Amino acid sequence: MNNIKSVKFNRKIGKKASLDFLNKEIASKAREFHKSFNQYKETPLTTLGNLADEIGVSNIFVKDESHRFNLNAFKVLGCSYAIGNYMADKIGVHIDELSYEKMISDDVKAKTGDITFVTATDGNHGRGVAWTANKLNQKSVVYMPKGSAQNRLDNIKAEGSEATITEMNYDEAVGYANEIAEKNDWVLIQDTAWEGYNEIPTWIMQGYTTMALETYEQLGDTKPTHIFIQAGVGSLAASIQGFFASVYGEHRPITTIVEPNKADCIYKTAKKNDGEIHFVTGDMDTIMAGLACGEPNPIAWNVLKDYSDNFISTPDYLSAKGVRVLANPLKDDKKIISGESGSIGIGLLVEIMQKDELKWLKDELKLDKNSKVLFFNTEGDTDQENYKKILWDGEYSRIS
C-alpha cells in the first residue's frame, strides 16, 4: 500500500556539518560562471496567491526551472559547473578565470584535448551533460535506466550524444557508467559520491546553488517559513537546504525533504537514524523518474541530517495531483508546466491542507494561515507522453 510516511528530525544542537561549500559566496561564483553562457537567463519565481488562499496558507512561491537554458529542467546548472571546474583544473586555472568563451577557445582546446564525458541519467541530467559537452565541442556518452522515456532519449541524442536506454535500474547504470569511464579514460559526471569520487559531485551541488541564489534575491524582503524540496540522491535537496541554512542561520525555514514511496532512500536513512546510509533496491518504478534513485549521496546526507526538519515518503498520485494543480491555476495565478519530479511538493502540500485525516502532518510541519511556502519546479514536461496521460486521461489519480 502506498501512503504518506513522515520522519520528524529535531534541529541539531551543537556542531553541524560545514556549509562553507554551499554559502552565498560560492553561489555567486557559480552564477557568474553560468552567466557567461549566452543562454543564461534568470528563471521566474512565480507567486500562487489564489492557490494559497484556497488551501489556507499565507503564500506559495514556485521557482520554475522549466525555463532553464531552454532545456526544460534545472540539471544543466550542476553538470555544466562540474565540467567547467574539471576543465579549469586540467589546464591549471581557477573556475573564476574560465568563462564559456574561454572554454571554447583554441588555446583551451589545445590544452585539454578531446574529452568524453559519460553519465547515467533518467533524462534531465544526461541532457545537461550532453548539451554542455556539445557547446564545448567535446563528446558525451549517456546511459539511461530501463523504462526511461523515449523523448528524453531523443532530446539527449539531439545534442550529439551517444545515448542508450539500458536494462539496468538507475543505480546499476551509474555503476556501469563508472566502469566504462575507468576502462576508456573518460570523465564521469555524476551527482552522487562514493569513496574516491567526491570532487565532481561537490561541484555539481555547488552549480545548483545558482538557482538558490536567484530565488533568495527574487524573494527580496520576504522570508519563506517553509521549504519543500524533492530528493533523488539528495544533491539538489542538500544544495537548497545548505544555501538557505547558510544565509538564514538558526532562523532558517522549516525544510521538508520529499521522495517517492518506491525510491525513498533518504527517508529510510532518516528513519533508521543509526549513523549509516540505507539503500533502496529493485526497479523503483515510480512516475517520478528523476527521483528514482536508491543510494543517497553521502555528501548530501551530511547536510540534510543536520539542517532538515522533516523527511516524507509519498505515493505517486500526489505527484500527478501536483502536475494537475499547477497546470490548472486559480483565477489569475500563472500556469506552471511541471513534470512528475517537479510537482510532488505542491501535490503533497495541497493534500495535507485539505485532508482532515492528515491534520497530524499539518501540525507536525507547523503549517497554518501564516505559512509562506517555497517550492522548486525542477522540470517541465520532459516526458510529454506521461504528462498528457496525467492531464488528459487522469492517470495516477489515486493509488490505494
C-alpha positions in Angstrom: 0.0 0.0 0.0 1.3 3.4 -1.0 0.9 6.1 1.7 2.4 9.2 3.2 5.1 8.5 5.8 6.9 11.1 7.8 10.0 11.3 10.0 10.5 14.4 12.0 14.1 15.4 12.9 14.9 17.6 15.8 17.1 20.5 14.9 20.6 19.5 15.9 22.2 21.5 18.7 25.9 21.9 18.7 28.4 21.2 15.9 26.9 20.7 12.4 28.2 19.9 9.0 30.0 22.9 7.4 28.1 24.9 4.9 31.1 26.7 3.6 30.9 24.9 0.2 27.2 25.9 -0.3 27.2 29.5 1.0 26.3 32.8 -0.7 29.9 33.4 -1.9 30.1 30.0 -3.6 26.7 30.6 -5.1 27.8 33.9 -6.5 30.8 32.3 -8.2 28.6 29.6 -9.7 26.1 32.1 -11.1 28.9 34.2 -12.6 30.1 31.1 -14.4 26.6 30.4 -15.7 26.1 34.0 -16.7 29.0 33.5 -19.2 26.8 31.3 -21.3 24.7 33.2 -23.9 21.7 31.1 -22.9 21.7 32.3 -19.3 18.5 33.9 -18.1 17.2 34.0 -14.6 14.2 31.7 -14.2 11.0 33.1 -12.8 9.8 32.9 -9.2 6.0 32.6 -9.5 3.6 33.6 -6.8 0.4 31.5 -6.4 -1.6 33.7 -4.1 -5.0 32.3 -5.1 -3.9 28.7 -4.5 -2.6 29.8 -1.1 -5.9 31.3 -0.2 -7.7 28.2 -1.4 -5.8 25.8 0.8 -5.2 28.1 3.8 -1.7 29.3 3.8 -0.3 32.9 3.5 1.5 32.5 0.2 3.1 30.0 -2.2 6.2 30.6 -4.3 7.4 28.3 -7.1 10.8 28.7 -8.7 10.2 27.5 -12.2 13.2 25.7 -13.7 11.3 24.6 -16.8 12.7 27.8 -18.4 16.4 27.0 -17.6 18.6 27.3 -20.7 15.7 26.2 -22.9 16.4 22.6 -21.6 13.1 22.3 -19.6 15.0 21.4 -16.3 17.5 22.6 -13.8 20.1 19.8 -14.1 22.3 21.7 -16.5 23.4 24.0 -13.7 25.2 21.3 -11.9 26.8 19.4 -14.7 28.0 22.5 -16.6 29.6 23.8 -13.4 31.3 20.5 -12.8 32.6 20.2 -16.3 33.8 23.8 -16.1 35.7 23.0 -12.9 37.2 19.9 -14.4 38.5 21.8 -17.4 39.8 24.5 -15.2 41.7 22.0 -13.1 43.0 20.3 -16.2 44.6 23.5 -17.5 45.7 24.8 -14.1 43.4 27.8 -13.6 40.6 28.6 -11.2 37.0 28.4 -12.4 36.7 32.1 -11.9 39.1 32.6 -14.8 37.3 30.2 -17.2 34.2 31.6 -18.9 32.3 29.8 -21.6 34.1 31.9 -24.3 37.5 30.8 -23.0 36.4 27.2 -22.7 35.7 27.1 -26.4 38.9 28.9 -27.4 41.6 27.2 -29.5 44.0 27.8 -26.6 42.0 25.8 -24.1 41.1 23.1 -26.6 44.8 22.6 -27.3 45.5 22.1 -23.6 42.6 19.8 -22.8 42.4 17.8 -26.0 39.4 15.7 -26.7 37.4 14.7 -23.7 34.5 12.2 -23.4 32.1 12.9 -20.6 30.0 10.0 -19.5 27.0 9.7 -17.2 23.9 7.7 -16.1 20.6 9.5 -16.1 16.8 9.2 -16.3 17.0 12.1 -18.7 17.4 15.6 -17.4 21.0 15.3 -16.1 22.1 13.5 -19.2 20.6 16.1 -21.4 22.5 18.7 -19.4 25.8 16.8 -19.8 25.2 16.3 -23.5 24.3 20.0 -24.0 27.4 21.2 -22.2 29.7 18.8 -24.0 28.2 19.8 -27.3 28.6 23.5 -26.5 32.3 22.9 -25.6 33.0 20.8 -28.7 33.5 17.7 -26.6 31.9 14.3 -26.6 29.4 12.7 -24.3 28.0 9.2 -23.7 24.8 8.7 -21.7 23.3 5.5 -20.2 19.7 5.5 -19.2 17.8 3.1 -16.9 15.1 0.8 -18.2 11.8 2.4 -18.6 13.2 5.8 -19.5 11.0 7.9 -21.8 11.8 7.8 -25.5 11.5 11.6 -25.9 14.1 12.1 -23.1 16.4 9.8 -25.0 15.7 11.7 -28.3 16.5 15.1 -26.6 19.8 13.8 -25.4 20.7 12.4 -28.8 19.8 15.7 -30.4 22.7 17.2 -28.5 25.1 14.9 -30.4 25.4 12.4 -27.5 25.8 8.6 -27.9 22.9 7.7 -25.7 21.1 4.4 -25.0 18.4 3.0 -22.7 19.7 0.0 -20.8 18.1 -2.9 -19.0 19.5 -1.7 -15.6 18.0 0.4 -12.9 19.4 3.8 -12.1 22.0 2.8 -9.6 23.2 -0.1 -11.7 23.5 2.3 -14.7 25.7 4.6 -12.5 28.0 1.7 -11.6 28.2 0.7 -15.3 29.0 4.3 -16.4 31.8 4.4 -13.8 33.2 1.1 -15.1 33.2 2.4 -18.7 34.8 5.7 -17.6 37.7 3.9 -15.9 38.1 1.5 -18.8 38.2 4.2 -21.5 39.7 7.0 -19.5 36.5 9.0 -19.8 35.3 11.6 -17.3 32.3 10.5 -15.2 29.9 13.4 -14.4 27.6 12.0 -11.6 25.8 13.8 -8.8 26.3 11.1 -6.2 29.5 10.3 -4.3 31.5 7.3 -3.1 35.0 6.7 -1.8 37.4 8.3 -4.2 34.7 10.1 -6.1 33.8 13.3 -4.2 35.1 16.3 -6.2 32.7 16.2 -9.2 29.6 15.6 -7.1 30.5 18.5 -4.9 30.9 20.8 -7.9 27.5 19.7 -9.2 25.9 20.6 -5.9 27.6 24.0 -6.0 26.3 24.5 -9.5 22.7 24.1 -8.2 23.2 27.0 -5.8 22.8 29.4 -8.7 19.1 28.5 -8.6 19.0 29.1 -4.8 20.8 32.5 -5.0 18.4 33.7 -7.7 15.4 32.6 -5.6 16.8 34.3 -2.5 17.2 37.6 -4.4 13.8 37.3 -6.1 12.1 36.9 -2.7 13.6 40.2 -1.5 12.4 41.0 2.0 10.1 38.1 2.1 11.4 35.2 4.1 9.7 31.8 3.5 8.6 30.0 6.6 8.7 26.6 4.9 10.6 24.9 2.0 9.5 21.7 0.4 12.3 20.2 -1.7 12.3 16.8 -3.5 15.2 14.3 -3.4 16.6 11.6 -5.6 20.2 11.0 -4.3 19.8 14.2 -2.3 22.2 16.5 -4.1 19.7 19.1 -5.1 17.9 19.0 -1.7 21.2 19.5 0.1 22.2 22.4 -2.1 19.0 24.2 -1.5 18.9 23.3 2.2 22.6 24.2 2.7 22.3 27.5 0.9 19.2 28.7 2.9 20.6 27.4 6.2 23.7 29.4 5.5 22.0 32.7 4.7 19.3 32.4 7.4 21.3 30.6 10.1 19.2 29.4 13.1 16.2 31.2 11.7 16.1 29.2 8.5 12.8 28.0 7.1 11.3 24.7 8.2 12.5 22.3 5.5 10.8 19.1 4.4 12.6 16.6 2.1 10.1 14.7 -0.2 10.7 11.4 -2.0 8.6 8.7 -3.8 7.5 5.7 -1.8 9.3 3.4 -4.2 12.6 5.2 -4.0 12.8 6.7 -0.5 16.4 6.0 0.4 16.8 9.3 2.3 13.6 8.8 4.2 14.7 5.3 5.2 18.1 6.6 6.2 16.5 9.3 8.3 14.1 6.8 9.9 16.8 4.4 10.9 19.0 7.3 12.2 21.7 4.9 13.1 24.7 6.7 11.5 24.5 4.5 8.4 23.2 5.2 4.9 20.4 2.9 3.7 19.6 1.9 0.2 16.5 1.0 -1.9 16.9 -1.7 -4.5 14.9 -3.1 -7.3 13.1 -1.4 -10.2 11.9 1.7 -8.3 9.0 2.0 -10.8 7.7 5.4 -9.7 6.4 8.0 -12.1 8.9 10.4 -10.6 11.7 9.1 -12.8 14.1 11.9 -11.8 13.8 10.8 -8.1 14.1 7.1 -8.8 17.4 6.7 -7.0 18.2 4.1 -4.4 21.5 5.3 -2.9 21.9 8.6 -1.1 24.8 10.9 -1.9 26.8 10.8 1.4 27.9 14.4 0.9 24.3 15.5 0.6 23.2 13.4 3.6 25.8 15.1 5.8 24.0 18.4 5.1 20.4 17.0 5.2 20.8 15.2 8.5 22.0 18.3 10.3 19.7 21.0 8.8 16.5 19.4 7.6 13.4 19.2 9.8 11.2 16.5 8.1 11.6 13.6 5.7 8.5 12.4 3.9 7.9 9.4 1.6 4.9 10.0 -0.8 2.7 8.0 -3.2 2.8 8.7 -6.9 -0.7 10.0 -7.1 0.4 13.2 -5.2 2.9 13.9 -7.9 0.2 13.6 -10.5 -2.0 15.8 -8.4 0.7 18.4 -8.3 1.0 18.3 -12.1 -2.7 19.0 -12.4 -2.8 21.7 -9.8 0.0 23.7 -11.4 -1.4 23.2 -14.9 -4.9 24.5 -13.8 -4.3 27.8 -12.0 -7.0 29.5 -9.9 -8.2 32.9 -11.1 -5.2 35.0 -12.2 -2.5 32.7 -10.8 0.1 31.8 -13.5 0.0 28.3 -15.2 3.1 26.3 -14.5 4.1 23.3 -16.6 5.6 20.8 -14.2 6.8 17.2 -14.7 6.3 14.5 -12.2 9.5 15.1 -10.3 8.9 18.8 -10.1 5.4 18.7 -8.8 5.5 16.4 -5.8 5.9 19.2 -3.2 2.8 21.1 -4.4 0.8 17.9 -4.6 1.8 17.0 -1.0 1.0 20.4 0.4 -2.5 20.6 -1.1 -3.2 17.1 0.2 -2.0 18.0 3.7 -4.0 21.2 3.9 -7.3 19.7 2.5 -7.5 16.3 4.1 -8.7 16.1 7.7 -7.0 12.7 8.2 -3.7 14.5 7.6 -4.1 17.1 10.3 -1.4 15.2 12.3 1.1 16.0 9.5 -0.1 19.6 9.1 0.5 20.1 12.8 3.9 18.3 12.6 5.1 20.6 9.8 3.7 23.7 11.6 1.6 24.7 8.5 -1.1 27.4 9.1 -2.5 30.6 7.7 0.8 32.4 8.3 2.9 30.0 6.3 4.9 31.2 3.3 5.9 28.1 1.4 8.7 27.8 -1.2 8.9 25.1 -3.9 11.2 24.3 -6.8 9.7 23.1 -10.0 12.8 21.2 -11.2 11.4 20.1 -14.6 8.8 20.8 -17.2 7.0 18.2 -19.3 10.2 16.3 -20.1 8.2 13.1 -20.5 5.5 14.6 -22.8 3.6 11.3 -23.2 3.2 10.8 -19.5 2.4 14.5 -18.9 -0.6 14.1 -21.3 -1.7 10.9 -19.6 -1.9 12.7 -16.3 -3.7 15.7 -17.6 -5.9 14.2 -20.4 -6.6 10.8 -19.0 -6.4 11.4 -15.3 -3.9 8.6 -14.8 -2.4 8.2 -11.3 -5.4 10.0 -9.8 -5.3 7.7 -6.7 -3.3 4.7 -5.6 -4.8 2.7 -2.8 
